[in-house]
Amino acid sequence: MMLVIMRKLPLIAAYVLLVGAPVLTLVAVLRWGARLSAPALIDRSGSVASSPKAAAAPDIFILVAQIAVIILAARAIGYLFRKLSQPQVIGEMLAGVMLGPSLLGWLAPGVSAALFPASSLGMLSAISQLGLVIYMFLVGLELNAAELRRYGKAAMLISHVSIVVPFVLAAMLSFYLYPRLSENGVSFMSFALFMGAAIAITAFPVLARILTDQQLLTTSMGTVAITCAAVDDVTGWSILAYIMVLIRASQSPRPIWMTLAGLAIFLAIMIWIFRKLFAKLERYFDQHGALPDHLLALVIVFALGAALCTEALGLHLLFGAFVAGAIMPKDRRFVAYLLEKFETVAVLLLLPVFFAFTGLRTRIGLVNGGQMWFYCALIVGVAIVGKVGGSGFAARLGGMSWRDATALGILMNTRGLMELVVLNMGLDIKVISPALFSMMVIMALVTTFMTAPLLQWFYPARLRQQVSEPAVRA
């Protein structure tokens, strides 16, 4: 008994040092930053799509043409990136930016204006939001909370440090960026907390794809990375939900306690009522091997209804969709069946529309001049140092070698699609400016693109052959 206690003490001490100390630093940063003032004026000349309004009578011809061009561009650039040993989704993200004012609008402004007129952006926004709701439901569906406990407290330590360290560094960076890049009227606390959440995020789905492409998913490294990323997803989205409540509560006449109470009731109903109801759906699937169309429709309506609940509570549509997927049964055959039914439409049709809509909101031209690019470089640098350094150091304390710990840090630095989702939420609620939004999109692309090449350098193919349990002490 005494030996077990002695083994646990170093891990507890590491958790207090690596998680507790940064949290105290964050509290101090937020208190000191409250004295800062936001910029008096932000140039919005390039923000043509920051607050899209739906057209009264959308042009169906334009809409269909847009979707066709978006899908073709996404598949073409995605295919090219696959040939470069990069996940296809990175190419699809870049294709969305290329269709926006940063490239197409710069090279052929007439074509851009004809293909993406301002009156059509509201419809694109609606389609992209629908795609994100379904996609976040699938992300929650793939998340199996039972597996998160498999590797014990060490994996929890690595994951929490990989969130807390970049979160605190981003909050400290906000001291410098807030007076220069925030929106007028946004409090320092809202700005710093959102920046922390955006930089701390890890893209669980994109990371899984990278691990598969690199033949690492079934290795010790891949197992630890996917576990930590899953814990990151749960923790990160919980933190982001709290931040969204704080920010939206400050903009709403509704008291914050009503929002929190409504959220608690929503979660209780989802966990203790709907989870049991859908367990019956899993039993039906076990007996028949498939679900009839009316039950599949019920699953879709359930995800949409959960999304509407969290939107009505003052959070965001995506939180409800994620929770709806998370409480679904986790039998592997059942999950694979639902993924097969819904993933094709979400990934091939709806997500490219979201990437294109994000690209239309991204104006790299706003990042003009040496000073603006210096701000962008600071953001990218803090994002990399916080994720790679925090994750890697915690993994080393957890028992990994320096090479494995560095490789894990590189993997945890993947942001991808989840980063774009968070950034669009921030732009929607006007907590970040269009210029800062564009810088953060660049950061998301850079940190995701660098993962595969750096991984091949630090973790060459000869080290990927062994399939074993992770070298992390539980």
URZIQUI-V444214 format. One record per pair of residues at least 4 apart in sequence whose C-alpha atoms are under 7 Angstrom apart, sorted by the first residue. I is the first residue (numbers start at 1). J is the second residue. D is the distance in whole Angstrom. If there is no record, write none. Layout:
i=[I | I]
j=[J | J]
d=[D | D]
//
This chain:
i=[1 | 2 | 3 | 4 | 5 | 8 | 9 | 10 | 11 | 12 | 13 | 14 | 15 | 15 | 15 | 16 | 16 | 17 | 18 | 18 | 19 | 19 | 19 | 19 | 20 | 21 | 22 | 22 | 22 | 22 | 23 | 24 | 25 | 26 | 26 | 26 | 27 | 28 | 29 | 29 | 29 | 30 | 30 | 33 | 33 | 34 | 34 | 36 | 36 | 37 | 38 | 38 | 38 | 38 | 38 | 38 | 38 | 39 | 39 | 39 | 39 | 39 | 40 | 41 | 42 | 46 | 47 | 47 | 49 | 49 | 50 | 50 | 51 | 52 | 52 | 53 | 54 | 54 | 54 | 54 | 55 | 55 | 55 | 58 | 59 | 60 | 61 | 62 | 62 | 63 | 64 | 65 | 66 | 66 | 67 | 67 | 68 | 69 | 70 | 70 | 70 | 70 | 71 | 71 | 71 | 72 | 73 | 73 | 74 | 74 | 74 | 74 | 74 | 75 | 75 | 76 | 77 | 77 | 77 | 77 | 78 | 78 | 78 | 78 | 78 | 78 | 79 | 79 | 80 | 81 | 81 | 81 | 81 | 81 | 82 | 82 | 82 | 86 | 87 | 87 | 88 | 89 | 90 | 90 | 90 | 91 | 92 | 92 | 93 | 93 | 94 | 95 | 96 | 96 | 96 | 96 | 96 | 97 | 97 | 97 | 97 | 97 | 97 | 98 | 98 | 98 | 98 | 99 | 99 | 99 | 99 | 100 | 100 | 100 | 100 | 100 | 101 | 101 | 101 | 101 | 102 | 102 | 102 | 102 | 102 | 103 | 104 | 104 | 104 | 105 | 105 | 108 | 109 | 110 | 111 | 112 | 113 | 116 | 120 | 121 | 122 | 123 | 124 | 124 | 124 | 125 | 125 | 126 | 127 | 127 | 128 | 128 | 128 | 128 | 128 | 129 | 130 | 131 | 131 | 131 | 131 | 132 | 132 | 133 | 133 | 133 | 133 | 134 | 134 | 135 | 135 | 136 | 136 | 136 | 136 | 137 | 137 | 137 | 137 | 137 | 137 | 138 | 138 | 138 | 139 | 139 | 139 | 140 | 140 | 140 | 140 | 141 | 141 | 141 | 141 | 142 | 143 | 143 | 144 | 148 | 148 | 151 | 151 | 152 | 152 | 153 | 153 | 154 | 154 | 154 | 154 | 154 | 155 | 155 | 155 | 156 | 156 | 157 | 157 | 158 | 158 | 158 | 158 | 158 | 159 | 159 | 159 | 159 | 159 | 160 | 161 | 161 | 161 | 161 | 162 | 162 | 162 | 162 | 163 | 163 | 163 | 164 | 165 | 165 | 165 | 166 | 166 | 166 | 166 | 166 | 166 | 166 | 167 | 167 | 167 | 167 | 167 | 168 | 168 | 169 | 169 | 169 | 170 | 170 | 170 | 170 | 170 | 171 | 171 | 171 | 171 | 173 | 174 | 174 | 177 | 178 | 178 | 181 | 181 | 182 | 182 | 182 | 183 | 183 | 183 | 183 | 186 | 186 | 186 | 187 | 188 | 189 | 190 | 190 | 191 | 191 | 192 | 193 | 193 | 194 | 194 | 195 | 196 | 197 | 197 | 197 | 198 | 198 | 198 | 199 | 201 | 201 | 201 | 202 | 202 | 202 | 202 | 202 | 202 | 202 | 203 | 203 | 203 | 203 | 203 | 203 | 204 | 204 | 204 | 204 | 205 | 206 | 206 | 207 | 207 | 207 | 208 | 208 | 209 | 210 | 211 | 211 | 211 | 211 | 212 | 212 | 216 | 216 | 216 | 217 | 217 | 218 | 218 | 218 | 219 | 219 | 219 | 219 | 219 | 220 | 220 | 220 | 220 | 220 | 221 | 221 | 221 | 222 | 223 | 223 | 224 | 224 | 225 | 225 | 225 | 226 | 227 | 228 | 229 | 229 | 230 | 231 | 232 | 233 | 234 | 235 | 236 | 237 | 238 | 239 | 240 | 241 | 241 | 242 | 243 | 244 | 244 | 245 | 245 | 245 | 246 | 247 | 248 | 248 | 249 | 249 | 249 | 256 | 257 | 258 | 259 | 259 | 259 | 260 | 261 | 262 | 262 | 263 | 263 | 264 | 265 | 266 | 267 | 268 | 269 | 269 | 270 | 270 | 271 | 271 | 272 | 273 | 274 | 275 | 275 | 275 | 276 | 278 | 278 | 278 | 279 | 279 | 280 | 281 | 282 | 282 | 282 | 283 | 284 | 285 | 285 | 285 | 291 | 291 | 292 | 293 | 294 | 295 | 296 | 297 | 298 | 299 | 300 | 301 | 302 | 303 | 303 | 303 | 304 | 304 | 305 | 306 | 306 | 306 | 306 | 307 | 307 | 307 | 307 | 307 | 307 | 308 | 308 | 309 | 309 | 310 | 310 | 310 | 310 | 310 | 310 | 311 | 311 | 311 | 317 | 318 | 319 | 320 | 321 | 322 | 323 | 324 | 330 | 331 | 332 | 333 | 334 | 335 | 336 | 337 | 338 | 339 | 340 | 342 | 343 | 344 | 345 | 345 | 346 | 346 | 347 | 348 | 349 | 350 | 351 | 352 | 353 | 354 | 355 | 356 | 357 | 358 | 362 | 362 | 363 | 364 | 366 | 367 | 367 | 367 | 368 | 368 | 369 | 370 | 371 | 372 | 373 | 374 | 375 | 376 | 376 | 377 | 378 | 379 | 379 | 380 | 380 | 381 | 382 | 383 | 384 | 384 | 384 | 385 | 386 | 387 | 387 | 387 | 387 | 388 | 388 | 388 | 388 | 388 | 388 | 389 | 389 | 390 | 391 | 391 | 391 | 392 | 392 | 392 | 392 | 392 | 393 | 393 | 394 | 395 | 395 | 395 | 396 | 396 | 396 | 396 | 398 | 398 | 399 | 399 | 399 | 400 | 400 | 400 | 400 | 401 | 402 | 403 | 403 | 404 | 405 | 406 | 407 | 407 | 407 | 407 | 408 | 409 | 410 | 410 | 411 | 413 | 414 | 414 | 414 | 415 | 415 | 415 | 415 | 416 | 416 | 416 | 416 | 417 | 418 | 419 | 419 | 420 | 420 | 421 | 422 | 423 | 423 | 424 | 425 | 426 | 426 | 426 | 427 | 427 | 427 | 427 | 432 | 432 | 433 | 434 | 435 | 436 | 437 | 438 | 439 | 440 | 441 | 442 | 443 | 444 | 445 | 446 | 447 | 450 | 451 | 452 | 453 | 454 | 455 | 456 | 459]
j=[5 | 6 | 7 | 8 | 9 | 12 | 13 | 14 | 15 | 16 | 17 | 18 | 19 | 20 | 157 | 20 | 21 | 21 | 22 | 161 | 23 | 160 | 161 | 164 | 24 | 25 | 26 | 164 | 165 | 168 | 27 | 28 | 29 | 30 | 168 | 171 | 31 | 32 | 33 | 171 | 172 | 34 | 189 | 175 | 188 | 188 | 189 | 179 | 188 | 179 | 178 | 179 | 182 | 183 | 184 | 185 | 186 | 179 | 180 | 182 | 183 | 184 | 184 | 184 | 183 | 363 | 361 | 434 | 360 | 361 | 361 | 427 | 428 | 121 | 122 | 122 | 119 | 121 | 122 | 123 | 119 | 120 | 122 | 120 | 63 | 64 | 65 | 66 | 115 | 67 | 68 | 69 | 70 | 115 | 71 | 353 | 72 | 73 | 74 | 352 | 353 | 356 | 75 | 349 | 352 | 76 | 77 | 95 | 78 | 91 | 92 | 95 | 352 | 79 | 92 | 80 | 81 | 91 | 92 | 95 | 82 | 88 | 89 | 90 | 91 | 92 | 83 | 88 | 84 | 85 | 86 | 87 | 88 | 91 | 86 | 87 | 88 | 452 | 209 | 210 | 92 | 93 | 94 | 416 | 449 | 95 | 96 | 352 | 97 | 355 | 98 | 99 | 100 | 355 | 356 | 358 | 359 | 102 | 356 | 358 | 359 | 360 | 362 | 102 | 103 | 104 | 359 | 103 | 104 | 356 | 359 | 104 | 105 | 359 | 360 | 362 | 105 | 106 | 360 | 363 | 106 | 362 | 363 | 364 | 365 | 107 | 108 | 109 | 112 | 109 | 112 | 112 | 113 | 114 | 115 | 116 | 117 | 120 | 124 | 125 | 126 | 127 | 128 | 353 | 357 | 129 | 357 | 130 | 131 | 350 | 132 | 350 | 351 | 353 | 354 | 133 | 134 | 135 | 346 | 350 | 351 | 136 | 351 | 137 | 317 | 318 | 321 | 138 | 346 | 139 | 346 | 140 | 318 | 321 | 322 | 141 | 303 | 321 | 322 | 324 | 325 | 142 | 325 | 339 | 143 | 322 | 325 | 322 | 323 | 325 | 326 | 325 | 326 | 328 | 335 | 335 | 230 | 326 | 330 | 227 | 231 | 155 | 474 | 156 | 474 | 157 | 474 | 158 | 398 | 472 | 473 | 474 | 159 | 224 | 228 | 160 | 228 | 161 | 394 | 162 | 228 | 391 | 394 | 395 | 163 | 228 | 229 | 231 | 232 | 164 | 165 | 390 | 391 | 394 | 166 | 387 | 390 | 391 | 167 | 200 | 232 | 168 | 169 | 386 | 390 | 170 | 196 | 199 | 200 | 383 | 386 | 387 | 171 | 196 | 197 | 199 | 200 | 172 | 196 | 173 | 382 | 386 | 174 | 195 | 196 | 199 | 382 | 192 | 193 | 195 | 196 | 177 | 178 | 192 | 181 | 182 | 188 | 433 | 436 | 186 | 432 | 433 | 430 | 431 | 432 | 433 | 190 | 191 | 431 | 191 | 192 | 193 | 194 | 247 | 195 | 431 | 196 | 197 | 243 | 198 | 243 | 199 | 200 | 201 | 236 | 240 | 419 | 422 | 423 | 383 | 236 | 415 | 419 | 229 | 232 | 233 | 412 | 413 | 414 | 415 | 207 | 414 | 415 | 416 | 417 | 418 | 208 | 229 | 230 | 233 | 209 | 210 | 416 | 211 | 411 | 414 | 212 | 226 | 213 | 214 | 215 | 216 | 217 | 222 | 216 | 217 | 221 | 222 | 464 | 222 | 223 | 222 | 223 | 467 | 223 | 464 | 466 | 467 | 468 | 224 | 467 | 468 | 469 | 470 | 225 | 408 | 470 | 226 | 227 | 470 | 228 | 470 | 229 | 408 | 411 | 230 | 231 | 232 | 233 | 412 | 234 | 235 | 236 | 237 | 238 | 239 | 240 | 241 | 242 | 243 | 244 | 245 | 315 | 246 | 247 | 248 | 315 | 249 | 314 | 315 | 250 | 251 | 252 | 314 | 254 | 255 | 256 | 260 | 261 | 262 | 263 | 313 | 314 | 264 | 265 | 266 | 313 | 267 | 313 | 268 | 269 | 270 | 271 | 272 | 273 | 274 | 274 | 275 | 275 | 327 | 276 | 277 | 278 | 279 | 327 | 328 | 280 | 282 | 328 | 329 | 283 | 329 | 284 | 285 | 286 | 329 | 334 | 287 | 288 | 289 | 290 | 291 | 295 | 296 | 296 | 297 | 298 | 299 | 300 | 301 | 302 | 303 | 304 | 305 | 306 | 307 | 321 | 324 | 308 | 321 | 309 | 310 | 320 | 321 | 324 | 311 | 317 | 318 | 319 | 320 | 321 | 312 | 317 | 313 | 320 | 314 | 315 | 316 | 317 | 319 | 320 | 315 | 316 | 317 | 321 | 322 | 323 | 324 | 325 | 326 | 327 | 328 | 335 | 335 | 336 | 337 | 338 | 339 | 340 | 341 | 342 | 343 | 344 | 346 | 347 | 348 | 349 | 350 | 350 | 351 | 351 | 352 | 353 | 354 | 355 | 356 | 357 | 358 | 359 | 360 | 361 | 362 | 437 | 438 | 438 | 438 | 435 | 372 | 373 | 435 | 372 | 373 | 373 | 374 | 375 | 376 | 377 | 378 | 379 | 380 | 439 | 381 | 382 | 383 | 443 | 384 | 443 | 385 | 386 | 387 | 388 | 413 | 447 | 389 | 390 | 391 | 409 | 412 | 413 | 392 | 406 | 409 | 410 | 412 | 413 | 393 | 409 | 394 | 395 | 408 | 409 | 396 | 405 | 406 | 408 | 409 | 397 | 405 | 398 | 399 | 400 | 405 | 400 | 401 | 402 | 405 | 472 | 473 | 471 | 472 | 473 | 404 | 405 | 471 | 472 | 405 | 406 | 407 | 458 | 408 | 409 | 410 | 411 | 455 | 458 | 459 | 412 | 413 | 451 | 455 | 451 | 447 | 447 | 448 | 451 | 419 | 444 | 447 | 448 | 420 | 444 | 445 | 448 | 421 | 422 | 423 | 444 | 424 | 441 | 425 | 426 | 427 | 437 | 428 | 429 | 430 | 431 | 432 | 431 | 432 | 433 | 437 | 436 | 437 | 437 | 438 | 439 | 440 | 441 | 442 | 443 | 444 | 445 | 446 | 447 | 448 | 449 | 450 | 451 | 454 | 455 | 456 | 457 | 458 | 459 | 460 | 463]
d=[6 | 6 | 6 | 6 | 6 | 6 | 6 | 6 | 6 | 6 | 6 | 6 | 5 | 7 | 6 | 5 | 7 | 5 | 7 | 6 | 6 | 7 | 6 | 6 | 6 | 6 | 6 | 7 | 6 | 6 | 6 | 6 | 6 | 6 | 5 | 7 | 6 | 6 | 6 | 7 | 6 | 6 | 6 | 6 | 6 | 6 | 7 | 7 | 7 | 6 | 6 | 5 | 6 | 7 | 5 | 7 | 7 | 5 | 6 | 7 | 7 | 6 | 6 | 6 | 7 | 7 | 7 | 6 | 6 | 5 | 6 | 7 | 7 | 6 | 5 | 5 | 7 | 7 | 4 | 6 | 5 | 6 | 6 | 6 | 6 | 6 | 6 | 6 | 7 | 6 | 6 | 6 | 6 | 6 | 6 | 7 | 6 | 6 | 6 | 6 | 6 | 7 | 6 | 7 | 6 | 6 | 6 | 6 | 6 | 7 | 4 | 5 | 6 | 6 | 7 | 6 | 6 | 5 | 6 | 6 | 6 | 4 | 6 | 7 | 4 | 5 | 6 | 6 | 7 | 6 | 5 | 7 | 6 | 5 | 5 | 6 | 5 | 7 | 7 | 6 | 6 | 6 | 6 | 7 | 7 | 6 | 6 | 7 | 7 | 5 | 6 | 6 | 7 | 5 | 4 | 7 | 5 | 7 | 6 | 7 | 4 | 7 | 7 | 6 | 5 | 6 | 7 | 6 | 5 | 6 | 6 | 6 | 6 | 5 | 4 | 7 | 4 | 6 | 6 | 6 | 6 | 7 | 5 | 5 | 6 | 6 | 6 | 7 | 6 | 4 | 5 | 6 | 6 | 6 | 6 | 6 | 5 | 7 | 7 | 6 | 6 | 6 | 6 | 7 | 7 | 6 | 7 | 6 | 6 | 7 | 6 | 6 | 7 | 5 | 4 | 6 | 6 | 6 | 6 | 5 | 6 | 6 | 7 | 6 | 7 | 6 | 6 | 6 | 7 | 6 | 6 | 6 | 6 | 6 | 5 | 6 | 7 | 5 | 5 | 6 | 4 | 6 | 6 | 7 | 6 | 7 | 7 | 5 | 6 | 4 | 4 | 4 | 5 | 6 | 7 | 7 | 7 | 6 | 6 | 6 | 7 | 6 | 6 | 7 | 4 | 6 | 6 | 6 | 6 | 6 | 6 | 5 | 6 | 7 | 6 | 6 | 7 | 6 | 7 | 6 | 7 | 6 | 5 | 6 | 7 | 5 | 7 | 6 | 6 | 6 | 6 | 6 | 6 | 7 | 7 | 5 | 5 | 5 | 6 | 5 | 7 | 6 | 6 | 6 | 6 | 6 | 7 | 6 | 5 | 6 | 4 | 6 | 6 | 4 | 6 | 7 | 5 | 6 | 6 | 6 | 7 | 7 | 6 | 6 | 5 | 7 | 7 | 5 | 7 | 7 | 6 | 6 | 5 | 6 | 6 | 5 | 7 | 6 | 6 | 7 | 6 | 6 | 7 | 6 | 6 | 5 | 7 | 7 | 6 | 6 | 6 | 6 | 6 | 6 | 6 | 6 | 6 | 6 | 7 | 6 | 7 | 6 | 6 | 6 | 7 | 6 | 6 | 6 | 7 | 6 | 6 | 6 | 7 | 6 | 7 | 7 | 6 | 7 | 6 | 5 | 6 | 6 | 5 | 6 | 7 | 5 | 6 | 5 | 6 | 7 | 6 | 6 | 6 | 6 | 7 | 6 | 6 | 7 | 6 | 6 | 6 | 5 | 5 | 6 | 6 | 5 | 7 | 5 | 6 | 4 | 6 | 6 | 6 | 6 | 6 | 7 | 6 | 4 | 6 | 6 | 6 | 5 | 5 | 4 | 6 | 7 | 6 | 6 | 6 | 7 | 6 | 6 | 6 | 6 | 7 | 6 | 6 | 6 | 6 | 7 | 6 | 6 | 6 | 6 | 6 | 6 | 6 | 6 | 6 | 6 | 6 | 6 | 6 | 6 | 6 | 6 | 6 | 6 | 6 | 6 | 6 | 7 | 6 | 6 | 7 | 7 | 6 | 6 | 6 | 6 | 6 | 6 | 7 | 6 | 6 | 6 | 7 | 6 | 7 | 6 | 6 | 6 | 6 | 6 | 5 | 7 | 5 | 6 | 5 | 6 | 7 | 6 | 6 | 6 | 5 | 6 | 7 | 6 | 6 | 7 | 6 | 6 | 6 | 6 | 6 | 7 | 7 | 6 | 6 | 5 | 5 | 6 | 6 | 6 | 7 | 6 | 6 | 6 | 7 | 6 | 6 | 6 | 6 | 6 | 6 | 6 | 5 | 6 | 6 | 7 | 6 | 7 | 5 | 6 | 6 | 6 | 4 | 6 | 7 | 4 | 5 | 6 | 6 | 6 | 7 | 6 | 5 | 6 | 6 | 6 | 5 | 5 | 5 | 5 | 7 | 6 | 6 | 6 | 6 | 6 | 6 | 7 | 6 | 6 | 6 | 6 | 6 | 6 | 6 | 6 | 6 | 5 | 7 | 6 | 6 | 6 | 5 | 7 | 5 | 6 | 5 | 7 | 7 | 7 | 6 | 6 | 6 | 6 | 6 | 6 | 6 | 6 | 7 | 5 | 6 | 6 | 5 | 5 | 6 | 6 | 6 | 7 | 6 | 6 | 6 | 6 | 6 | 6 | 6 | 6 | 5 | 6 | 6 | 6 | 7 | 6 | 5 | 6 | 6 | 6 | 6 | 6 | 7 | 5 | 5 | 6 | 6 | 6 | 5 | 6 | 7 | 4 | 5 | 7 | 6 | 6 | 7 | 6 | 6 | 7 | 5 | 6 | 5 | 5 | 6 | 5 | 6 | 7 | 6 | 7 | 6 | 5 | 5 | 6 | 6 | 6 | 5 | 6 | 6 | 5 | 6 | 6 | 6 | 6 | 6 | 6 | 6 | 6 | 7 | 6 | 6 | 6 | 6 | 6 | 6 | 6 | 6 | 6 | 6 | 7 | 6 | 6 | 6 | 5 | 6 | 5 | 6 | 7 | 6 | 7 | 6 | 7 | 6 | 6 | 6 | 6 | 6 | 6 | 7 | 6 | 6 | 6 | 7 | 6 | 6 | 6 | 5 | 6 | 6 | 6 | 7 | 7 | 6 | 6 | 6 | 6 | 6 | 6 | 6 | 6 | 6 | 6 | 6 | 6 | 6 | 6 | 6 | 6 | 7 | 6 | 6 | 6 | 6 | 6 | 5 | 5 | 6]
//
